[in-house]
């Protein structure tokens, strides 16, 4: 970043968050950690820096230290990314009740955010509380109808409940909001396929594969081609998929 000082261009040093990211991307994890820790000595209320440090520590295998940092963030203020990651750690540790309490509190602190509501809905699904899950997904959409992730999660839930008409509507909104997110297109393809709309499903899967060349998506494309009677094309894709691992090995 350049700034003018006395008529001369002077490059400003990157922010601590940007510097730590650069170090991390360069594989210099110790330096990335040092920058964030120094920032927290200077500015202990920098919730984003503490969150980033927790994420870094998780990536390098220090999960217990990461949890301590998330909990310290929560003592200092409400930070939605911290809520998300701390609730995920609670669920992974079997502390679902604590995760639910945290997320319920977050819905009050962030009334216009969909995230806490759809995470509550996911928890309800885990415990087979489908009426509660439906209510919480609806609350997520009410809080922020422009959150594409809320829309696609609700769509998948509705499809699982057999409400394909509503699922299709919400998945359509999701891909309009998140046109460059491959999994949204894949989920929409699944819903379209369940509704028997195989041509549209094929187009959705192809869009997903163009964004994210995942072999699992190409398998869905092959299955859909066969449902459409396009067996020769499906077979060509199947053969290409079979040969890919060998081609990758040969390129090493």
N, C-alpha and C positions, 0 to 999 in steps of 0.2 A: 504494500500500500504506500503511495507516494503523497507527501505533503509539501507545501511551499514554506520555506523558512528563509527569510531575508532574500527572497527572489530566487532561491536555489531549491531544486527538487531534493527532498530528503525522504528516504524510505523509512516508514514507521515499522517498528517491530511488530510481529503478529501478536494477537491477543493470546493469553495463556491457553485458552481453549483451542484456538487454531494451532498454536505451537505444539500442544500435546498430541493433537490429531496427526500432525505431520510426523512427529516422532514415531507414533504408533504405526502409521502406514509404512514407515521406513524400517519397521522391525525393531526400533529402539524403545522397547517397552519400559525399561528402567528410567530413561530420560522423560518419557511421557508421564510416568508416575511422579517423578520429581517435580516437574513443572506444575502439575495439579496440586500436589501437596504444598508447594511453596505459595501458590495462589491462595490456598485455604488458610495458611498462616497469616497472610496479609489481609484477606477478606473472608473471615469465617462464615459470613452469611451468604456466600456465593453458592446457592443451592445447585445451580447447574454444574459448577466445577466439582462439587462433592458427588453429584450424580454420575458425572463422567468418570470420576475416579473409581466409583463403585462398579461401573460397567467394565472398566479396564481391569480391575482386580478380579472380577468374575471370569473374564476371558483368559486370565493367566492362572486361574485355579485357586484364587483366594476368596472363596464364597463367603466364609464367615466374616472376614473383614468387610466385604461388600455389604452384608446385611447390617453391620454396625453403622456404616456410613449412611445407608438408607434411613435407618432409625434416627440417626442424628439429624438428618435433613428434616424428618417429620417433626422432631422436637423444635426445630427452628422456624418452620413454616410449611405451607401446603404447596407441593410441587407435583403436578400430575404425573410426569414420567416416573418419579420416585414411587408414587402410589401404585402405578402399574407393575413395576418390577418387584416391589416389596410384597404386593399381594400374590404375585406369581411364585415368589419364594415360599410364602405361607402355604399355598396350595400344594407345592411340591413336597413340603414337609408335613402335609396332612393337617395343617392348621386352617381348615376351611372356615371355621367360625370366625377366627381373627381376620382372615381375608375379607369375609363378608362385612364385618364391622367397619373395616378400613374403607372398603368401596362404598358402603352406604354413607359414611361420613363424607367421602369425596363427592357424592352426588349433591350434597348440600353446599360444599365449598366451590364446586364447579357446576353450577346449575345449567349452563349452556354447553356442556361437554357430553358427548355420547359415550365416551370410553368407559367410565365407571359403570354405567347402566348395562352395556353389553357384556362386560366382564362378570357382573352379577348374574346376567342371564346365562352365561356359560356355566357358572357355578351351579345354578339351579338345574341346568341340563344334566350335569354330572350326577346330581342327586335325584334325577328322574322327577323333578318338580316342574312339569311341563307348563302348567298354568302360570306358575311364577315366572318361568323363563319367557313365555309369550308376553306377559305384562312388562317385564324388564326390557325386552327388546323394543317393545312399543314405546317405552319411556325413553330409550336411547334415540329413537327416531324423532320423538317429540322434542328432545333436548337439542338435537342438531340433525335436521333432515339432510343436510349437505355432507354428512360424514359417510363417505362411500363404504368404509369398512363396517359401519353399523348396518348399512343397507344390505351388504352381501352376506353378513352373518345372519341377519334376520331372514333373508331369502333362503339360505341353506336350512335354517331351522324350520321355516314354513314348509319347505319341500319335504323334510323329514316327517312332518305332521300330515302330509298329504294335501296341503293347500297349495296346489301348483299354480293356480291363477294369481294369487297374491305373491307367491315366490317369484314368478316370472316378472311381475311388475317391479318388485324390489331389486331383483338382479339387473333389470334394465336400467334402473336409476343408478345402481352401483357402477356399472361399466361406463355410464355417461359421466359420472363423477371421477372415476379412476380409469381412464381409457388406456393408460400405460402400465397397468398392474395385471400381469398375466394370470395369477390365481383367480382374480375376479371373473375373467373371461372363461376360465376353466369351470368354475362353479356354475356360471350361467349355462355353459354347455351341458353340464350334468343335469341341470333342471330342465332345459329344453329337451334333452334326450328322454328324460322320464315322462315328459309331456307328449312324446312321440313326434316331436318336431325335429326330425333328424337332419334336414338340410340346414336349418338354423343352428343346430347343435354343432354340426361340422364346421360351419363358419366361425362359431365362437371358439372351438378348439384350435382351429388354424390361427386365429388371432392370438390366442394364448401361446401357442408354439412359436409364433413369430417374435413374441416378446421374451419368452423363456423356453429355450429348446430342451425341455424336459422329456426324457424318454417315456415317462408315464403319460404325458399328454399325447404323444404320438401313438401310443397304444390305444388311447381313446379314439383318436382319429381313425385308426385302422378298424376298430370295432364298429364305428359309425359308418364308415365306407361299406362295410359288409352288410349292415342293416339296410343301406340304400341300394344294395345289389351291385356295388362297384367293386367286384371281387378281384379283378385283375389289378386295379390300382392299389387295393388293399394289400395284395400279395407282394407287389413291388416294394411298398413301404415296409412290409414285414421283413423281407429279405435285406433291405438296406439297414433296418434296425438290428438284425442279427449280425451283420458284418461290421457294425460300428466298433464294438469292443476290440476286434482283431485289428481294424484299421488304426485305432488309437494306440494299441500296443506296438504296431509296426512303425508308428511315427515317433516313438520314444528314442 
